Amino acid sequence: MEAVLDTPTQADTNIERSADLGGKYLTFMLDDEEYGLEILKVREIIGLMDITKVPQTPDFVEGVINLRGRVIPVIDLRTKFALDRATYDEQTCIIVVDVGMMMGIIVDTVQEVHDVATEQIEPPPQLGGSVGTDFILGMGKVKDDVKILLDIDKVLTSEELVELQQVASS
């Protein structure tokens, strides 16, 4: 008798993909939507500080900051996500994350840390082939709200990360 091996279906792949996504997420606001980052990727949260503009960088790159002697590139997540630019205010802050290099992301305001269980995370919605959602880990259901959980390592393409490293070292 021959054994037939099951091939994984899309549903199986999604289950495997979300199996280890539970954990602590730092949530923040962008344009009235709440997003979350894996807390282990977050190095620190700082208030807005002087950002040195770097010429000939993509629109979403705000520039660089000097963080205790280290030059760190900073991106505006609103611009990266094609949202309307906002005027920075006292709530605006920079979340310093580790994506293989240190990088700052500007967000409207930081919310709180949520412990999101694996069973509270749904796969990202299928929005069609032309809409890239690779940077979304899943949709976290917390109480009656949905938080968009980001894979911060995939928010920027590898080419954009290389460009950011060049910005930081120039």
HUGIPE-V687108 format. One record per run of one state. SS is the DSSP state (h for helix, s for strand, l for the rest). FROM is the first residue (numbers start at 1). LEN is the number of residues. If there is no record, write none. Layout:
BEGIN
[[SS | FROM | LEN] [SS | FROM | LEN]]
END
This chain:
BEGIN
[[l | 1 | 9] [h | 10 | 9] [l | 19 | 4] [s | 23 | 8] [l | 31 | 2] [s | 33 | 6] [h | 39 | 3] [s | 42 | 6] [l | 48 | 4] [s | 52 | 1] [l | 53 | 8] [s | 61 | 7] [l | 68 | 2] [s | 70 | 7] [h | 77 | 4] [l | 81 | 12] [s | 93 | 6] [l | 99 | 3] [s | 102 | 6] [l | 108 | 1] [s | 109 | 8] [l | 117 | 1] [h | 118 | 3] [s | 121 | 2] [l | 123 | 13] [s | 136 | 7] [l | 143 | 2] [s | 145 | 6] [l | 151 | 1] [h | 152 | 4] [l | 156 | 2] [h | 158 | 12] [l | 170 | 1]]
END
